Amino acid sequence: MARCVSMCTGPLSISNESVPSALVAGVTNTVEKYGHARAEWHKLTDIMIHRPGVEMLFGLLDPYAFLYERAFSMDEAIYEHRELEHVLSQSGAKVLRFKRVAVEIAKENPAIFDEARTDAKRIVKFEGPKAELARKEFSKNVDELDAETIFNIILLRPSIQLKQGKGTRVLFPHPVLNVPLANLYFMRDQQALTDKGFVVGRMSKPQRMMEPSFTGRILQLMGAKIAHQIKPPGTFEGGDFIPAGEFAMIGLGDRTNRNAIKQILDKGLDFNEVAVVHQAAHPLIPGEERDPMINMHLDTYLNLAGQGIAVGCIPLLKRAHVEIYRRRSRGKYTKEDSNTNIHDFLVKRGFKIVPITTLEQMSYASNFLCMKDRQIIAVEVEKVVDKVLKNLERETDQQPRRYGELLRQAKKDYRDLRQTGQFFPHKKEFNDLGVEVTPLMLQEITGGYGGAHCMTCVLNRSG
């Protein structure tokens, strides 16, 4: 995998003080504006998204290899993403598009643009007859390429294999992509925003390893406050972090490991209390057959819809063991003696838990985005469940022992929900608690394995 050193994988500073003032001109003149979130229910003022483009095509060619849940319509998915952007804008939040910001930074900062062109030359390789000539030609021509083209090179990571044919100038160019960033539109996972600033993550899956350095570098150049960048052997993904006022929750499991959590406790946040939530094996899947993708991040089975209001799948919440860390003098965290789960932890702290079924959990019910206290943007689950059930049926046909019981429960949930008309987010509990919901049709784009929460990078919450 080629190494990039500026817009792509440039070294991140721990604070903005090391960013030269020349690099924060134009669109980057908002130093220290971005970088604070103390509670998931505080008003969301600034947010960044990435509208998916051609890179999504490659994820659809092999959904399993690209970490997608299932195949889906790319055209409809992009339309749904546009609708998400529209609703976010209508809610009053300032919405930035990642690609647009990156391109503007490059246009307005010649030094950064030069570094990005250097990245492009490192990424693009040539093999075969006349490869050296092609490489020299590309190196000479790269200065003619515009900022959006350079962005696409970083996004798609192309190389060219040349094969000689018979005749004059008969060369067959075979483009090869070195793990294009097909998951980039899931802008939550590359980083998390804490009360201290951004913690730039380090992805556990090699398919996504290049993303945090790309997004983190752009955040840095925007003037966002970087609290910490996760270093090896730590792995951390933003879907495993939920701020909750006096405390925060961090998921520990397949995507976020203990080494990263130690780094976050040491440098990444200042909450009085931190609950480290162990990823639970799903109770409906045999122990030796566990599937961590079903609840891969904390936000895939738990979220907060307002102050004192949690939404979650009860069987998973009750199986998710919690370690409690309390902040002591000089900001150090110490582990407390405790024997509890995240369900009881939240109830003890006065949270009302709105339950969701197994089928709703698998259909991204908890992956909503809280815009402010008691106001959320959520997946219209009833429009997703058919696709989730069909996908689960296919998996059960291939591995009946592994998924049979899960499928039976999901079908039962479907029958019950149809009878009551209580598909998430249309819950009586929300009416009783005064939670205002904007449901979105996201039945295609959720096939990439995430909902509104996963698709958004929070830049700032007031409060």
VMD Tcl script that draws the C-alpha trace (Angstrom):
set ca {
  {0.00 0.00 0.00}
  {1.46 3.32 -1.05}
  {2.33 5.84 1.66}
  {0.81 9.33 1.57}
  {2.16 12.15 3.66}
  {-0.04 15.23 3.38}
  {-3.77 15.33 2.62}
  {-3.81 11.56 2.78}
  {-1.62 10.32 5.61}
  {0.32 13.29 6.83}
  {1.44 13.18 10.46}
  {-1.19 14.69 12.72}
  {-0.22 17.14 15.42}
  {-1.64 16.70 18.91}
  {-2.75 20.34 18.94}
  {-3.42 23.09 16.44}
  {-0.42 25.06 17.65}
  {1.87 23.18 15.28}
  {-0.27 24.00 12.22}
  {1.35 26.97 10.42}
  {-0.99 29.92 10.07}
  {-0.55 29.82 6.28}
  {-2.27 26.44 6.26}
  {-5.43 27.71 7.92}
  {-6.34 30.47 5.47}
  {-9.59 30.79 3.55}
  {-11.90 27.92 4.45}
  {-9.49 26.95 7.23}
  {-9.65 30.21 9.18}
  {-11.89 28.75 11.90}
  {-9.11 27.71 14.30}
  {-10.53 26.18 17.47}
  {-14.08 26.52 16.14}
  {-14.53 22.77 15.78}
  {-13.91 20.28 18.52}
  {-16.35 20.01 21.41}
  {-19.09 17.54 22.31}
  {-19.99 16.79 25.89}
  {-23.36 15.10 25.42}
  {-25.08 13.34 22.54}
  {-28.20 15.43 23.20}
  {-26.54 18.85 23.08}
  {-27.50 20.93 20.05}
  {-25.60 19.87 16.93}
  {-24.28 23.05 15.31}
  {-21.69 21.83 12.78}
  {-21.43 18.52 10.96}
  {-19.48 16.99 8.08}
  {-20.58 14.33 5.62}
  {-19.12 12.68 2.53}
  {-21.50 12.21 -0.38}
  {-20.56 8.81 -1.86}
  {-19.42 8.67 -5.47}
  {-17.81 6.16 -7.80}
  {-15.89 4.55 -4.91}
  {-19.18 3.02 -3.73}
  {-19.36 1.03 -6.99}
  {-16.39 -1.09 -5.95}
  {-17.95 -1.87 -2.59}
  {-20.99 -3.17 -4.42}
  {-18.91 -5.51 -6.61}
  {-17.92 -7.48 -3.50}
  {-19.96 -6.34 -0.47}
  {-18.40 -8.87 1.89}
  {-14.81 -7.88 1.12}
  {-15.66 -4.17 1.45}
  {-17.47 -4.70 4.78}
  {-20.93 -3.92 3.37}
  {-23.93 -5.85 4.66}
  {-25.56 -6.47 1.30}
  {-25.83 -5.30 -2.30}
  {-28.07 -2.30 -3.00}
  {-28.96 0.32 -5.58}
  {-26.16 2.87 -5.80}
  {-28.36 5.42 -7.55}
  {-31.01 5.23 -4.83}
  {-28.36 5.24 -2.08}
  {-26.89 8.51 -3.32}
  {-30.37 10.02 -3.54}
  {-31.03 8.95 0.06}
  {-27.76 10.54 1.13}
  {-28.83 13.81 -0.52}
  {-32.07 13.64 1.46}
  {-30.06 13.15 4.67}
  {-28.00 16.21 3.82}
  {-31.16 18.22 3.16}
  {-32.75 17.26 6.47}
  {-29.54 18.07 8.34}
  {-29.45 21.51 6.72}
  {-33.13 22.13 7.46}
  {-32.52 21.30 11.12}
  {-30.29 24.36 11.46}
  {-26.91 22.66 11.54}
  {-24.12 23.89 9.29}
  {-23.35 20.99 6.94}
  {-19.94 20.64 5.30}
  {-19.09 18.14 2.59}
  {-15.75 16.45 3.09}
  {-14.71 16.44 -0.56}
  {-15.69 20.06 -1.07}
  {-13.72 21.15 2.02}
  {-10.64 19.14 0.99}
  {-10.68 20.54 -2.55}
  {-11.07 24.12 -1.32}
  {-8.18 23.69 1.12}
  {-5.99 22.47 -1.74}
  {-7.06 25.32 -4.04}
  {-6.42 28.02 -1.46}
  {-3.14 26.65 -0.09}
  {-0.50 26.00 -2.79}
  {1.84 24.24 -0.35}
  {-0.87 21.74 0.60}
  {-1.82 21.23 -3.04}
  {1.83 20.49 -3.90}
  {1.98 17.90 -1.12}
  {-1.23 16.33 -2.38}
  {0.23 16.05 -5.87}
  {3.26 14.35 -4.35}
  {0.88 11.91 -2.67}
  {-0.70 11.18 -6.05}
  {2.69 10.36 -7.54}
  {3.37 7.92 -4.70}
  {-0.01 6.23 -5.07}
  {-0.13 5.73 -8.84}
  {2.16 2.90 -9.97}
  {2.91 1.65 -13.48}
  {3.87 -1.89 -14.46}
  {4.64 -3.56 -17.77}
  {6.21 -2.41 -21.05}
  {7.00 1.32 -21.16}
  {6.10 1.58 -17.47}
  {9.06 3.84 -16.71}
  {8.10 6.16 -19.54}
  {4.50 6.24 -18.30}
  {5.64 6.98 -14.75}
  {7.81 9.90 -15.89}
  {4.99 11.24 -18.05}
  {2.53 11.08 -15.15}
  {5.03 12.74 -12.83}
  {5.38 15.56 -15.37}
  {1.64 15.86 -16.00}
  {0.47 15.72 -12.38}
  {0.91 19.48 -12.00}
  {-1.79 19.94 -14.64}
  {-4.36 17.99 -12.65}
  {-7.02 19.85 -10.69}
  {-7.70 19.45 -6.98}
  {-10.78 17.26 -7.46}
  {-8.81 14.84 -9.64}
  {-6.10 14.61 -7.00}
  {-8.79 13.96 -4.37}
  {-10.15 11.12 -6.51}
  {-6.69 9.61 -6.86}
  {-6.36 9.54 -3.06}
  {-9.91 8.15 -2.79}
  {-9.60 5.42 -5.44}
  {-5.84 4.64 -5.19}
  {-5.37 3.63 -8.86}
  {-2.39 2.09 -10.63}
  {-1.94 1.05 -14.26}
  {-0.76 -2.30 -15.59}
  {0.35 -2.03 -19.23}
  {0.25 -4.90 -21.70}
  {1.81 -4.77 -25.16}
  {-0.24 -5.57 -28.24}
  {0.71 -5.88 -31.90}
  {0.93 -2.69 -33.91}
  {1.95 0.91 -33.41}
  {1.05 2.38 -30.05}
  {-1.01 -0.64 -29.05}
  {-0.75 -0.70 -25.29}
  {-3.59 -2.08 -23.24}
  {-3.90 -0.12 -19.97}
  {-5.43 -2.16 -17.14}
  {-6.38 0.07 -14.20}
  {-5.95 -1.58 -10.79}
  {-7.30 -0.01 -7.59}
  {-5.44 -0.58 -4.32}
  {-8.35 -0.83 -1.84}
  {-10.45 2.23 -2.77}
  {-12.08 3.99 0.18}
  {-15.57 2.62 -0.44}
  {-16.61 3.13 3.20}
  {-15.59 6.78 3.45}
  {-19.22 7.92 3.55}
  {-19.44 6.41 7.04}
  {-17.88 9.57 8.44}
  {-18.47 8.66 12.10}
  {-15.89 5.92 12.34}
  {-12.61 7.61 11.43}
  {-12.71 9.78 14.55}
  {-14.77 10.70 17.61}
  {-15.49 14.08 19.14}
  {-15.08 14.26 22.92}
  {-15.22 17.07 25.47}
  {-11.51 17.62 24.83}
  {-11.46 17.57 21.02}
  {-11.15 14.98 18.27}
  {-9.70 11.57 18.88}
  {-8.49 10.44 15.45}
  {-8.97 6.71 15.22}
  {-7.11 3.77 13.78}
  {-9.33 1.27 11.99}
  {-9.19 -2.39 12.91}
  {-9.94 -3.61 9.37}
  {-7.28 -3.12 6.68}
  {-9.97 -2.22 4.14}
  {-10.48 1.05 6.06}
  {-6.99 1.67 7.41}
  {-6.30 4.67 5.15}
  {-9.39 6.65 6.13}
  {-8.54 8.22 9.53}
  {-5.29 9.76 8.32}
  {-7.18 11.32 5.40}
  {-10.09 12.71 7.43}
  {-7.87 13.59 10.36}
  {-5.53 15.62 8.18}
  {-8.41 17.59 6.69}
  {-9.88 18.21 10.14}
  {-6.50 19.47 11.26}
  {-6.25 21.85 8.31}
  {-9.78 23.11 9.03}
  {-8.56 24.19 12.43}
  {-10.34 21.46 14.38}
  {-8.94 20.68 17.80}
  {-7.13 17.33 17.78}
  {-6.92 15.87 21.28}
  {-5.16 12.62 20.33}
  {-4.35 10.35 17.43}
  {-4.54 6.62 18.19}
  {-1.20 4.90 17.75}
  {-0.42 1.22 17.08}
  {-1.27 -1.29 18.37}
  {-4.42 0.56 19.34}
  {-7.55 0.40 17.18}
  {-10.51 2.71 17.72}
  {-13.59 3.58 15.65}
  {-15.92 6.49 16.36}
  {-19.09 4.40 16.42}
  {-17.81 3.02 19.72}
  {-17.97 6.39 21.50}
  {-21.03 8.08 23.04}
  {-20.74 11.20 25.24}
  {-23.37 11.49 27.96}
  {-22.80 14.64 30.01}
  {-21.06 13.67 33.23}
  {-19.87 10.40 31.74}
  {-18.95 8.86 28.40}
  {-19.25 5.33 27.02}
  {-16.61 3.56 24.93}
  {-17.24 0.20 23.29}
  {-14.57 -2.48 23.63}
  {-14.62 -5.29 21.08}
  {-13.91 -6.21 17.49}
  {-13.28 -2.64 16.29}
  {-11.90 -0.90 19.40}
  {-9.26 -2.56 21.54}
  {-8.02 -2.06 25.07}
  {-4.78 -0.37 24.03}
  {-6.72 2.38 22.25}
  {-9.02 2.84 25.25}
  {-5.98 3.33 27.48}
  {-4.72 6.01 25.10}
  {-8.11 7.74 25.15}
  {-8.27 7.66 28.94}
  {-4.76 9.09 29.13}
  {-5.12 11.87 26.54}
  {-8.45 11.96 24.76}
  {-11.15 13.13 27.19}
  {-11.97 14.75 30.55}
  {-15.32 13.25 31.56}
  {-15.76 12.54 35.27}
  {-16.64 8.93 34.55}
  {-16.07 6.56 31.65}
  {-17.97 3.31 31.10}
  {-16.03 0.81 29.00}
  {-18.70 -1.40 27.44}
  {-17.67 -4.91 26.41}
  {-19.13 -6.03 23.09}
  {-21.51 -8.85 23.94}
  {-21.78 -12.03 21.92}
  {-25.30 -12.14 20.50}
  {-27.46 -14.43 22.69}
  {-29.20 -15.95 19.64}
  {-25.97 -17.09 17.96}
  {-24.05 -20.11 19.31}
  {-21.01 -19.03 21.28}
  {-18.44 -20.61 19.00}
  {-20.20 -19.11 15.97}
  {-20.33 -15.48 17.17}
  {-20.76 -12.76 14.57}
  {-19.33 -9.41 15.78}
  {-20.70 -7.58 12.73}
  {-24.27 -7.70 14.08}
  {-23.36 -5.33 16.92}
  {-19.95 -4.20 15.68}
  {-20.11 -0.74 17.30}
  {-21.74 0.52 20.47}
  {-24.08 2.70 18.39}
  {-25.44 -0.34 16.55}
  {-27.36 -1.43 19.66}
  {-27.39 1.64 21.95}
  {-27.91 5.38 21.48}
  {-29.17 8.43 23.35}
  {-32.25 10.34 22.15}
  {-32.15 13.01 24.84}
  {-31.08 13.74 28.36}
  {-32.01 10.68 30.39}
  {-33.37 8.80 27.34}
  {-31.57 5.76 25.92}
  {-32.61 3.46 23.10}
  {-31.31 -0.08 22.98}
  {-31.77 -3.78 22.41}
  {-32.33 -5.11 25.94}
  {-30.81 -8.61 25.52}
  {-27.58 -7.08 24.22}
  {-27.54 -4.31 26.84}
  {-27.91 -6.84 29.65}
  {-25.08 -8.99 28.30}
  {-22.69 -6.08 27.75}
  {-20.39 -6.01 30.80}
  {-19.17 -2.59 31.94}
  {-15.89 -1.47 33.48}
  {-16.19 1.87 35.29}
  {-13.32 4.37 35.34}
  {-13.46 7.50 37.48}
  {-11.38 10.61 37.00}
  {-9.20 11.36 39.99}
  {-6.71 14.10 40.82}
  {-4.53 15.38 38.00}
  {-6.93 13.96 35.45}
  {-5.95 10.31 35.89}
  {-8.58 7.60 35.62}
  {-8.75 4.68 38.02}
  {-10.83 1.56 37.60}
  {-13.56 0.98 40.17}
  {-14.72 -2.36 41.50}
  {-17.99 -3.10 39.76}
  {-20.04 -5.97 38.44}
  {-22.68 -4.52 36.17}
  {-23.90 -4.29 32.59}
  {-24.66 -1.23 30.47}
  {-28.43 -1.64 30.96}
  {-28.18 -1.48 34.76}
  {-25.48 1.19 34.59}
  {-27.79 3.52 32.66}
  {-30.86 2.76 34.78}
  {-28.89 3.50 37.94}
  {-28.02 6.92 36.47}
  {-31.66 7.73 35.86}
  {-32.00 6.83 32.17}
  {-35.28 5.62 30.74}
  {-34.55 2.90 28.18}
  {-36.77 2.68 25.11}
  {-36.50 -0.97 24.00}
  {-36.04 -2.11 20.43}
  {-36.47 -5.65 19.15}
  {-33.76 -7.84 17.70}
  {-35.08 -7.17 14.18}
  {-35.15 -3.41 14.74}
  {-31.62 -3.49 16.11}
  {-30.44 -5.32 12.99}
  {-32.32 -2.73 10.89}
  {-30.34 0.24 12.31}
  {-32.97 1.52 14.72}
  {-30.38 2.69 17.27}
  {-28.20 4.26 14.58}
  {-30.11 7.55 14.70}
  {-28.62 11.02 15.02}
  {-29.63 13.24 17.92}
  {-29.86 16.85 16.72}
  {-30.71 18.27 20.14}
  {-32.43 17.15 23.32}
  {-35.39 14.95 22.32}
  {-35.03 15.55 18.59}
  {-33.62 12.80 16.36}
  {-33.16 11.83 12.70}
  {-33.79 8.10 12.36}
  {-34.04 5.28 9.85}
  {-37.60 4.41 8.84}
  {-37.13 0.83 9.99}
  {-40.27 -0.60 8.37}
  {-38.72 0.17 4.97}
  {-35.50 -1.68 5.83}
  {-36.70 -4.85 7.54}
  {-37.59 -6.74 4.33}
  {-34.05 -6.34 3.01}
  {-32.53 -7.31 6.36}
  {-34.73 -10.40 6.61}
  {-33.92 -11.50 3.07}
  {-30.23 -11.11 3.72}
  {-30.53 -13.05 6.98}
  {-32.47 -15.81 5.18}
  {-29.65 -16.16 2.65}
  {-27.09 -16.40 5.42}
  {-29.23 -18.94 7.28}
  {-29.48 -21.11 4.16}
  {-25.68 -21.24 4.09}
  {-25.16 -21.55 7.86}
  {-28.40 -22.79 9.46}
  {-26.85 -23.65 12.83}
  {-25.28 -20.23 13.16}
  {-28.23 -18.05 12.17}
  {-31.32 -20.25 12.52}
  {-32.43 -19.06 15.96}
  {-31.68 -15.44 15.09}
  {-33.85 -15.71 11.97}
  {-36.73 -17.25 13.91}
  {-36.66 -14.39 16.42}
  {-36.42 -11.78 13.68}
  {-39.50 -13.24 11.94}
  {-41.40 -13.27 15.22}
  {-40.43 -9.63 15.80}
  {-41.67 -8.80 12.31}
  {-45.09 -10.37 12.96}
  {-45.42 -8.58 16.31}
  {-44.38 -5.22 14.90}
  {-46.79 -5.55 12.00}
  {-49.64 -6.19 14.44}
  {-48.83 -3.23 16.68}
  {-47.65 -0.79 14.00}
  {-44.82 0.16 16.35}
  {-41.88 -0.09 13.97}
  {-39.07 2.20 15.10}
  {-39.09 5.18 15.33}
  {-42.88 5.20 15.72}
  {-42.85 4.26 19.38}
  {-45.41 5.09 22.04}
  {-42.55 5.68 24.44}
  {-41.27 8.51 22.24}
  {-44.68 10.18 22.33}
  {-44.79 9.84 26.12}
  {-41.27 11.25 26.48}
  {-41.77 14.08 24.01}
  {-39.16 12.87 21.52}
  {-39.56 14.48 18.09}
  {-38.56 12.20 15.22}
  {-37.71 12.86 11.59}
  {-37.80 9.44 9.87}
  {-35.75 8.97 6.70}
  {-36.05 6.42 3.91}
  {-32.58 4.89 4.01}
  {-33.37 1.37 2.87}
  {-30.64 1.26 0.21}
  {-27.71 3.14 1.71}
  {-27.96 1.25 5.01}
  {-26.81 -1.77 3.01}
  {-23.29 -0.48 3.56}
  {-23.81 -1.32 7.27}
  {-24.90 1.88 8.99}
  {-27.52 4.57 9.45}
  {-27.66 8.33 10.05}
  {-25.33 8.18 13.05}
  {-22.64 6.29 11.15}
  {-22.84 8.64 8.15}
  {-22.11 11.86 10.04}
  {-19.00 13.40 11.57}
  {-20.06 15.76 14.35}
  {-17.84 18.86 14.34}
  {-19.41 20.67 17.27}
  {-22.21 20.48 19.81}
  {-23.14 23.51 21.87}
  {-23.69 23.09 25.59}
}
mol new
graphics top color blue
foreach p $ca { graphics top sphere $p radius 0.5 }
foreach p [lrange $ca 0 end-1] q [lrange $ca 1 end] { graphics top cylinder $p $q radius 0.2 }
display resetview
